Amino acid sequence: MQRVLIIEDDLAMQSFLKTLCESAGFEVFHSDHIAEAKQLVKQHVMDLCLLDLGLPDGSGHDFIREVKPEVEFPIIVISARDTDFDKITALDLGADDYVAKPFSAGELMARIRVALRRGGAVAPTEATRYRVQHLEIDLEARQVTSDHLEDAIHLTPIEFKLLELLVKNPNKVLTYSLIGREVWGNQFTGSTEKIRVHIAQLRQKIEANPATPTLISNAPGVGYRLNHSTELDAHCGHHDFS
């Protein structure tokens, strides 16, 4: 399920956006403060952000300026401010779109779909089968096969969780802390070495050449990333990352 972060201090508007996104199949996180929103970004992998400009602890422009260089998800500004200055400033800082209030639900959903397509995502149907280079990954059947092997690849539950997390967030650098929370939950102690060991074991099983991995790459000192192209097919519930 794709995740949308809503940053809006008008509770009626926040509730409207939350209901709209949830009815479209998104998992929704919401906040009315920039500081809390930045913590949510650190704790969860987001696919899209809907951002108001006028917030109690600062401007939405500040959020874009501070967060956009570190994330890959699109940001759509939703604001009653419709001056050219506000629009140009937001877009120059890195916002992907600007929607002036009032707006229709249909218009916003169309803009969300466009933003997700630009970002290499598909809204909002989640695939259960992925093609990644030489691998075929069936999340529902919990099966991984390779063009180079006759038999299915046996993965431990932890290895499968790691692969599932990576394949659902292609081309995104996932931090050690995020990987730890998503895979081990409250049992994660903060040990990056634990993650490195399991990634190394996973590479041994899925990489064509584990000594020079091409599927899972390091982001030194930060975490890991799954490498792929952006060819996607959501109509049959299948994503092709070859």
N, C-alpha and C positions, 0 to 999 in steps of 0.2 A: 504494500500500500504506500503510495507516495505521500509525502509530508509537506504541509503548507504551514508556514509561520505567519500569523496575523499580528501586526503591531498597530494597535488602534486604541486610543483612550476614550473614544465615544462608545459607551457600553452597548447602546442600541445598534450602532453600526457594526461593532465587533460581533455581536450576536448574529446579526444578519449575514455577515461574511462567513462566520463559522458554520451556520446552518447551510448556506449555499455550497460551501466547499465539501462539507460532510455528505450532503445529498449527492454530490458528484463523485463520491468515492474516495475522497482524500482523508488522511489522518491530519487533524488540525492541532497545532500548538498556538497559543495566543498570549499576548502580553500588552500592557498599556504603558510600559516603561522601557526605555532603550537599554538600561543596565540589565534588566531581567532578560530581555530579548537576546542580548549578546551571550548570556549564560546558556540559554536554550540552544543557540547556534553551536556552542562548544560541546554541548551534551548530546545532540542529536544530528543526524544527517538530514538536512532539509532539501527539498526539491524546488521550492518556490517561496518567495516572501511577498506578502501584501503589506505595504508600508504607508502609514499616515505621516505627514510632515510635522504637524504640531503636536508635540508630546510633552508631558509634564517635566521630564528631566533633560530635554534638549530637542534639537530638530532632527527630523528624519534624514536631513542632509548629513548630519554628523554620523548617523548609523551607516549610511552608504559609504561615506568616506573611510570609516574605520573598519568595516566588515568586508566590503566588496573585494579588496585586494587579496583576501584570505579564503574566499569561498567561490564556488562555481555556480551556485543556484541563481536563477534570474530573480530580480527584484522589480515588482510593479508598484509604483507609487500611486496611492489613491488619496486625493486631497481636494479640499474645497478651494485651495489656492490655484487659480487658473491663469496666472500671469505668465508671460513668456519668460520672465526672469526665473521664476520658480521651476518651470518646466526645463529650461535650458540648464540650470544649475544641477538639478537632479540627474538629468541625462548625461551631462558632462562628467559627473562624479561616478557614473557607472550604472545608474538605474537602466533597466531594460525597456520599460514602458512607463507611461504616465496617463492615468485616468482621472479626469476631473469629476468631482461630485457636482450634481447628482448624475448617476449612471444607471443603465439597465443591467439586470442580472445576466441577460443574454450577451450583452457587449463584454462584460467582464469575463465571463467564461470563455468567450472566443479569444480574448486577449491572453488568458491563462494558457489555452491550448497552443497558441502561437509561441508564447514564451517558452513553454516546455519543449516544443519541437525544435526551437533554436538551440536549446540546451542539450539536445540529444535524448530527451525523455519522451515518453508517450503518456498521454493523459486519458483516463486515469487507470485503464485496465492493466492489471499487473500480470506479467507473463509467468508461466511456470516452467517453460523450457527455454534454455539459452544455448546458443551456439557461440563458442569462444575459441577462435583459431581451430585447433584440432580437437577440442573438447565438445561433447554434448552433455549438458547438465539438465536433468529433470528434477526440479525441486519437489514436485508432488510425489514422485516415485522415489525420491532421495537416491537417485542413481546418476553416476558419472561414467561416461564412456569416452574412449579415445580412438581416433583414426589409426593410431599406431599399435593398438592392443586389441586382441580378440575378446577378452573378458572385461567386464565392468571393473572399474577401479574401486577398491575398497577404501573407504575413508572412515575414520573414527568420528563420533558425534561432534567433537570439537572441530576437527578438520572440515567437516561438512558445514558447520555453522560459519566458520571463517570464509569458506568459498562462497557460501550463499550471501553473506554480507558484502563481499567484494563484488560479486557479479551483479548485485542489485544496485551498486553504486559505481558503475564503470567510469574510469578516467577521473575519479575523485580521489584525492589523497585523504585517506582515513587515518586519523591520529591514533597513537597507541592507546590513549585514554578512551577514545570512542570505541575502538575495537574491543578493549577490555570490558567496557560496560555492556556493549551489545552482545558479546559472546558469553561472558561469565557472570554478568549482572552484579549483584551485591557481593558475590564471592571474589570479585577481582580486587587484588591487593595493590595494584599499581605497578606490578613487575613487567617491565618491557622485555626482559629476558625470556619470560614464559611465552610471550607472544612470538618472539623471534624463533624459539624452538619449534613451536607448532607450525609457523609459516615455513620453516626449513623442511619439516616433515611433509607438509602439504606439497611443497615444490618438488620434492623427490618423487611424488606420486603422479603429479599432473603436468609438469614441465617436460617438453621434448628433450631438453638438455638442462638439467638442474644446475649445472655449473655456470651456465649463462642464461638465466631465466628471462623469458620474454612475456609471460603471462602476468606475473606479479612482480612489480618493480619496487625498489626501496625509495622512500623519500627520507634521506639520511637525517636522523635525529627527530623525525616527525612521525612517520608511519609507513603505510604501504598503499599501493594503487594497482588496480586491475587495468591492464592496457587493452584497448579495443578500438575498432572503427565505429562509426555512428550509423551503420545500416541497421534499421529496426523494422520489425514487422509485428504489429500488435493485433492484427485482425485474427490471427489464428492462435493467439496466446503464445507466440514464439518470438524470441529476440535473437537476431543473427548478428554476432559481434565478430564475424570472420574478417 
